[in-house]
């Protein structure tokens, strides 16, 4: 009987820890707000280019994402 109680306590502790850690999720960032994609061409022949607004992204998410200063000096 004591062994069963110990097992139930272990399962309860694991369950509580799973709930606590799953509630501490990371914030989602919608990258489509910061990416501009241009495409031209037809029938599978063409070009595509993408631009990322790093400055706006870094300003909006200062707390969430850290950039090196060397990286942002060009933007």
N, CA, C and O atoms as CSV, one atom per row, in Angstrom:
chain,resi,resn,atom,element,x,y,z
A,1,UNK,N,N,0.826,-1.201,0.000
A,1,UNK,CA,C,0.000,0.000,0.000
A,1,UNK,C,C,0.869,1.264,0.000
A,1,UNK,O,O,0.566,2.226,-0.706
A,2,UNK,N,N,1.953,1.260,0.795
A,2,UNK,CA,C,2.841,2.414,0.839
A,2,UNK,C,C,3.513,2.636,-0.511
A,2,UNK,O,O,3.734,3.772,-0.930
A,3,UNK,N,N,3.833,1.535,-1.183
A,3,UNK,CA,C,4.464,1.628,-2.498
A,3,UNK,C,C,3.516,2.278,-3.501
A,3,UNK,O,O,3.946,3.071,-4.338
A,4,UNK,N,N,2.239,1.948,-3.421
A,4,UNK,CA,C,1.238,2.536,-4.313
A,4,UNK,C,C,1.110,4.033,-4.068
A,4,UNK,O,O,0.989,4.804,-5.020
A,5,UNK,N,N,1.133,4.453,-2.820
A,5,UNK,CA,C,1.027,5.873,-2.473
A,5,UNK,C,C,2.244,6.635,-2.993
A,5,UNK,O,O,2.106,7.747,-3.501
A,6,UNK,N,N,3.439,6.043,-2.871
A,6,UNK,CA,C,4.657,6.672,-3.390
A,6,UNK,C,C,4.573,6.842,-4.905
A,6,UNK,O,O,4.949,7.884,-5.442
A,7,UNK,N,N,4.085,5.825,-5.580
A,7,UNK,CA,C,3.953,5.890,-7.040
A,7,UNK,C,C,2.958,6.968,-7.451
A,7,UNK,O,O,3.201,7.711,-8.401
A,8,UNK,N,N,1.837,7.054,-6.736
A,8,UNK,CA,C,0.839,8.080,-7.047
A,8,UNK,C,C,1.386,9.480,-6.791
A,8,UNK,O,O,1.090,10.407,-7.545
A,9,UNK,N,N,2.174,9.640,-5.744
A,9,UNK,CA,C,2.803,10.938,-5.485
A,9,UNK,C,C,3.751,11.318,-6.610
A,9,UNK,O,O,3.752,12.461,-7.069
A,10,UNK,N,N,4.560,10.358,-7.055
A,10,UNK,CA,C,5.494,10.618,-8.159
A,10,UNK,C,C,4.731,11.028,-9.421
A,10,UNK,O,O,5.110,11.981,-10.101
A,11,UNK,N,N,3.676,10.316,-9.722
A,11,UNK,CA,C,2.874,10.633,-10.911
A,11,UNK,C,C,2.244,12.021,-10.763
A,11,UNK,O,O,2.206,12.792,-11.722
A,12,UNK,N,N,1.754,12.336,-9.569
A,12,UNK,CA,C,1.162,13.654,-9.321
A,12,UNK,C,C,2.174,14.772,-9.490
A,12,UNK,O,O,1.869,15.805,-10.086
A,13,UNK,N,N,3.384,14.572,-8.967
A,13,UNK,CA,C,4.430,15.588,-9.094
A,13,UNK,C,C,4.808,15.781,-10.550
A,13,UNK,O,O,4.969,16.914,-11.004
A,14,UNK,N,N,4.952,14.698,-11.281
A,14,UNK,CA,C,5.284,14.790,-12.705
A,14,UNK,C,C,4.182,15.517,-13.460
A,14,UNK,O,O,4.469,16.349,-14.321
A,15,UNK,N,N,2.944,15.220,-13.156
A,15,UNK,CA,C,1.810,15.851,-13.813
A,15,UNK,C,C,1.804,17.367,-13.555
A,15,UNK,O,O,1.603,18.158,-14.476
A,16,UNK,N,N,2.024,17.757,-12.307
A,16,UNK,CA,C,2.053,19.182,-11.957
A,16,UNK,C,C,3.208,19.883,-12.668
A,16,UNK,O,O,3.038,20.987,-13.185
A,17,UNK,N,N,4.378,19.251,-12.697
A,17,UNK,CA,C,5.524,19.842,-13.386
A,17,UNK,C,C,5.265,20.000,-14.887
A,17,UNK,O,O,5.668,20.994,-15.490
A,18,UNK,N,N,4.595,19.020,-15.479
A,18,UNK,CA,C,4.272,19.120,-16.910
A,18,UNK,C,C,3.356,20.312,-17.167
A,18,UNK,O,O,3.542,21.032,-18.149
A,19,UNK,N,N,2.391,20.526,-16.320
A,19,UNK,CA,C,1.475,21.657,-16.477
A,19,UNK,C,C,2.219,22.974,-16.307
A,19,UNK,O,O,2.011,23.911,-17.077
A,20,UNK,N,N,3.088,23.049,-15.299
A,20,UNK,CA,C,3.836,24.280,-15.052
A,20,UNK,C,C,4.742,24.604,-16.228
A,20,UNK,O,O,4.767,25.743,-16.694
A,21,UNK,N,N,5.489,23.613,-16.716
A,21,UNK,CA,C,6.421,23.874,-17.806
A,21,UNK,C,C,5.723,24.124,-19.135
A,21,UNK,O,O,6.245,24.866,-19.967
A,22,UNK,N,N,4.576,23.534,-19.355
A,22,UNK,CA,C,3.864,23.794,-20.606
A,22,UNK,C,C,3.234,25.182,-20.605
A,22,UNK,O,O,2.999,25.750,-21.671
A,23,UNK,N,N,2.962,25.728,-19.442
A,23,UNK,CA,C,2.399,27.074,-19.345
A,23,UNK,C,C,3.466,28.144,-19.557
A,23,UNK,O,O,3.137,29.306,-19.791
A,24,UNK,N,N,4.716,27.770,-19.479
A,24,UNK,CA,C,5.819,28.715,-19.646
A,24,UNK,C,C,6.303,28.714,-21.085
A,24,UNK,O,O,7.510,28.739,-21.328
A,25,UNK,N,N,5.400,28.687,-22.031
A,25,UNK,CA,C,5.764,28.629,-23.438
A,25,UNK,C,C,6.356,29.934,-23.932
A,25,UNK,O,O,6.211,30.984,-23.306
A,26,UNK,N,N,7.020,29.845,-25.056
A,26,UNK,CA,C,7.638,31.021,-25.639
A,26,UNK,C,C,6.622,31.758,-26.502
A,26,UNK,O,O,5.645,31.179,-26.976
A,27,UNK,N,N,6.872,33.023,-26.690
A,27,UNK,CA,C,5.983,33.864,-27.476
A,27,UNK,C,C,6.176,33.567,-28.963
A,27,UNK,O,O,7.305,33.425,-29.431
A,28,UNK,N,N,5.083,33.476,-29.692
A,28,UNK,CA,C,5.160,33.286,-31.137
A,28,UNK,C,C,5.312,34.631,-31.820
A,28,UNK,O,O,4.713,35.624,-31.407
A,29,UNK,N,N,6.117,34.652,-32.864
A,29,UNK,CA,C,6.349,35.870,-33.631
A,29,UNK,C,C,5.917,35.603,-35.066
A,29,UNK,O,O,6.371,34.640,-35.684
A,30,UNK,N,N,5.046,36.446,-35.593
A,30,UNK,CA,C,4.579,36.313,-36.968
A,30,UNK,C,C,5.581,37.009,-37.889
A,30,UNK,O,O,5.600,38.237,-37.975
A,31,UNK,N,N,6.408,36.227,-38.574
A,31,UNK,CA,C,7.463,36.786,-39.413
A,31,UNK,C,C,6.930,37.417,-40.697
A,31,UNK,O,O,7.643,38.182,-41.345
A,32,UNK,N,N,5.708,37.113,-41.070
A,32,UNK,CA,C,5.162,37.688,-42.292
A,32,UNK,C,C,4.992,39.202,-42.187
A,32,UNK,O,O,4.863,39.879,-43.207
A,33,UNK,N,N,4.991,39.739,-40.966
A,33,UNK,CA,C,4.910,41.192,-40.786
A,33,UNK,C,C,6.225,41.883,-41.149
A,33,UNK,O,O,6.246,43.100,-41.332
A,34,UNK,N,N,7.304,41.142,-41.254
A,34,UNK,CA,C,8.624,41.726,-41.455
A,34,UNK,C,C,9.302,41.275,-42.748
A,34,UNK,O,O,10.418,41.705,-43.040
A,35,UNK,N,N,8.652,40.427,-43.516
A,35,UNK,CA,C,9.244,39.899,-44.747
A,35,UNK,C,C,8.435,40.362,-45.946
A,35,UNK,O,O,7.207,40.289,-45.944
A,36,UNK,N,N,9.135,40.841,-46.973
A,36,UNK,CA,C,8.494,41.232,-48.223
A,36,UNK,C,C,9.079,40.347,-49.325
A,36,UNK,O,O,10.296,40.302,-49.505
A,37,UNK,N,N,8.220,39.649,-50.058
A,37,UNK,CA,C,8.662,38.751,-51.116
A,37,UNK,C,C,8.135,39.257,-52.443
A,37,UNK,O,O,6.942,39.519,-52.593
A,38,UNK,N,N,9.041,39.393,-53.411
A,38,UNK,CA,C,8.681,39.800,-54.767
A,38,UNK,C,C,9.013,38.654,-55.713
A,38,UNK,O,O,10.085,38.056,-55.622
A,39,UNK,N,N,8.100,38.352,-56.611
A,39,UNK,CA,C,8.327,37.291,-57.591
A,39,UNK,C,C,7.881,37.782,-58.957
A,39,UNK,O,O,6.887,38.498,-59.084
A,40,UNK,N,N,8.631,37.386,-59.971
A,40,UNK,CA,C,8.255,37.728,-61.340
A,40,UNK,C,C,8.594,36.560,-62.244
A,40,UNK,O,O,9.512,35.791,-61.958
A,41,UNK,N,N,7.856,36.424,-63.335
A,41,UNK,CA,C,8.093,35.339,-64.272
A,41,UNK,C,C,6.800,34.616,-64.593
A,41,UNK,O,O,5.719,35.015,-64.160
A,42,UNK,N,N,6.934,33.545,-65.360
A,42,UNK,CA,C,5.764,32.759,-65.742
A,42,UNK,C,C,6.201,31.344,-66.090
A,42,UNK,O,O,7.373,31.108,-66.382
A,43,UNK,N,N,5.260,30.401,-66.060
A,43,UNK,CA,C,5.475,28.994,-66.416
A,43,UNK,C,C,6.703,28.384,-65.747
A,43,UNK,O,O,7.450,27.649,-66.393
A,44,UNK,N,N,6.916,28.662,-64.512
A,44,UNK,CA,C,8.021,28.054,-63.783
A,44,UNK,C,C,9.361,28.711,-64.014
A,44,UNK,O,O,10.364,28.281,-63.443
A,45,UNK,N,N,9.403,29.746,-64.838
A,45,UNK,CA,C,10.644,30.466,-65.095
A,45,UNK,C,C,10.492,31.858,-64.505
A,45,UNK,O,O,9.549,32.578,-64.832
A,46,UNK,N,N,11.402,32.228,-63.653
A,46,UNK,CA,C,11.301,33.544,-63.048
A,46,UNK,C,C,12.288,33.713,-61.918
A,46,UNK,O,O,13.173,32.885,-61.704
A,47,UNK,N,N,12.119,34.778,-61.219
A,47,UNK,CA,C,12.992,35.061,-60.084
A,47,UNK,C,C,12.145,35.464,-58.880
A,47,UNK,O,O,11.010,35.923,-59.007
A,48,UNK,N,N,12.724,35.278,-57.752
A,48,UNK,CA,C,12.065,35.694,-56.510
A,48,UNK,C,C,13.113,36.338,-55.610
A,48,UNK,O,O,14.275,35.930,-55.592
A,49,UNK,N,N,12.687,37.334,-54.875
A,49,UNK,CA,C,13.588,37.969,-53.924
A,49,UNK,C,C,12.834,38.222,-52.629
A,49,UNK,O,O,11.615,38.398,-52.624
A,50,UNK,N,N,13.575,38.236,-51.542
A,50,UNK,CA,C,12.964,38.461,-50.229
A,50,UNK,C,C,13.748,39.535,-49.501
A,50,UNK,O,O,14.977,39.567,-49.549
A,51,UNK,N,N,13.021,40.413,-48.826
A,51,UNK,CA,C,13.628,41.448,-48.000
A,51,UNK,C,C,13.080,41.308,-46.590
A,51,UNK,O,O,11.883,41.100,-46.390
A,52,UNK,N,N,13.971,41.426,-45.620
A,52,UNK,CA,C,13.578,41.342,-44.221
A,52,UNK,C,C,13.876,42.675,-43.557
A,52,UNK,O,O,14.991,43.190,-43.648
A,53,UNK,N,N,12.879,43.227,-42.891
A,53,UNK,CA,C,13.047,44.503,-42.191
A,53,UNK,C,C,13.570,44.213,-40.776
A,53,UNK,O,O,12.807,44.126,-39.814
A,54,UNK,N,N,14.895,44.067,-40.689
A,54,UNK,CA,C,15.524,43.722,-39.418
A,54,UNK,C,C,15.354,44.827,-38.378
A,54,UNK,O,O,15.187,44.541,-37.193
A,55,UNK,N,N,15.393,46.058,-38.804
A,55,UNK,CA,C,15.290,47.168,-37.857
A,55,UNK,C,C,13.914,47.151,-37.174
A,55,UNK,O,O,13.829,47.227,-35.948
A,56,UNK,N,N,12.836,47.051,-37.970
A,56,UNK,CA,C,11.489,47.018,-37.397
A,56,UNK,C,C,11.316,45.789,-36.499
A,56,UNK,O,O,10.724,45.870,-35.422
A,57,UNK,N,N,11.837,44.666,-36.957
A,57,UNK,CA,C,11.743,43.438,-36.169
A,57,UNK,C,C,12.444,43.604,-34.822
A,57,UNK,O,O,11.891,43.240,-33.784
A,58,UNK,N,N,13.650,44.150,-34.838
A,58,UNK,CA,C,14.388,44.306,-33.582
A,58,UNK,C,C,13.729,45.331,-32.665
A,58,UNK,O,O,13.768,45.181,-31.444
A,59,UNK,N,N,13.121,46.375,-33.239
A,59,UNK,CA,C,12.433,47.366,-32.413
A,59,UNK,C,C,11.173,46.785,-31.766
A,59,UNK,O,O,10.875,47.072,-30.607
A,60,UNK,N,N,10.440,45.969,-32.521
A,60,UNK,CA,C,9.198,45.396,-32.006
A,60,UNK,C,C,9.431,44.292,-30.973
A,60,UNK,O,O,8.583,44.060,-30.111
A,61,UNK,N,N,10.564,43.619,-31.057
A,61,UNK,CA,C,10.807,42.453,-30.201
A,61,UNK,C,C,12.113,42.576,-29.423
A,61,UNK,O,O,12.885,41.620,-29.341
A,62,UNK,N,N,12.356,43.737,-28.861
A,62,UNK,CA,C,13.584,43.970,-28.093
A,62,UNK,C,C,13.714,42.992,-26.932
A,62,UNK,O,O,14.810,42.518,-26.634
A,63,UNK,N,N,12.608,42.695,-26.285
A,63,UNK,CA,C,12.640,41.823,-25.108
A,63,UNK,C,C,12.765,40.349,-25.482
A,63,UNK,O,O,13.315,39.557,-24.716
A,64,UNK,N,N,12.255,39.980,-26.660
A,64,UNK,CA,C,12.177,38.571,-27.035
A,64,UNK,C,C,13.407,38.067,-27.779
A,64,UNK,O,O,13.810,36.916,-27.607
A,65,UNK,N,N,14.011,38.931,-28.611
A,65,UNK,CA,C,15.103,38.510,-29.478
A,65,UNK,C,C,16.278,39.457,-29.287
A,65,UNK,O,O,16.104,40.675,-29.232
A,66,UNK,N,N,17.462,38.894,-29.189
A,66,UNK,CA,C,18.664,39.706,-29.039
A,66,UNK,C,C,19.518,39.588,-30.295
A,66,UNK,O,O,19.830,38.485,-30.744
A,67,UNK,N,N,19.896,40.745,-30.860
A,67,UNK,CA,C,20.799,40.785,-31.998
A,67,UNK,C,C,22.149,41.305,-31.530
A,67,UNK,O,O,22.223,42.096,-30.590
A,68,UNK,N,N,23.204,40.865,-32.177
A,68,UNK,CA,C,24.524,41.427,-31.904
A,68,UNK,C,C,24.587,42.820,-32.507
A,68,UNK,O,O,23.983,43.067,-33.551
A,69,UNK,N,N,25.300,43.726,-31.872
A,69,UNK,CA,C,25.390,45.096,-32.356
A,69,UNK,C,C,26.024,45.154,-33.743
A,69,UNK,O,O,25.644,45.990,-34.564
A,70,UNK,N,N,26.988,44.273,-34.010
A,70,UNK,CA,C,27.628,44.241,-35.326
A,70,UNK,C,C,26.628,43.923,-36.431
A,70,UNK,O,O,26.755,44.414,-37.553
A,71,UNK,N,N,25.632,43.099,-36.107
A,71,UNK,CA,C,24.637,42.706,-37.094
A,71,UNK,C,C,23.728,43.887,-37.463
A,71,UNK,O,O,23.410,44.081,-38.636
A,72,UNK,N,N,23.319,44.662,-36.477
A,72,UNK,CA,C,22.359,45.725,-36.708
A,72,UNK,C,C,22.988,47.019,-37.208
A,72,UNK,O,O,22.255,47.922,-37.611
A,73,UNK,N,N,24.308,47.150,-37.200
A,73,UNK,CA,C,24.912,48.406,-37.612
A,73,UNK,C,C,24.688,48.695,-39.092
A,73,UNK,O,O,24.714,49.859,-39.491
A,74,UNK,N,N,24.471,47.681,-39.914
A,74,UNK,CA,C,24.240,47.879,-41.338
A,74,UNK,C,C,22.797,48.245,-41.658
A,74,UNK,O,O,22.493,48.614,-42.792
A,75,UNK,N,N,21.909,48.148,-40.681
A,75,UNK,CA,C,20.487,48.372,-40.955
A,75,UNK,C,C,20.039,49.653,-40.369
A,75,UNK,O,O,18.869,50.014,-40.497
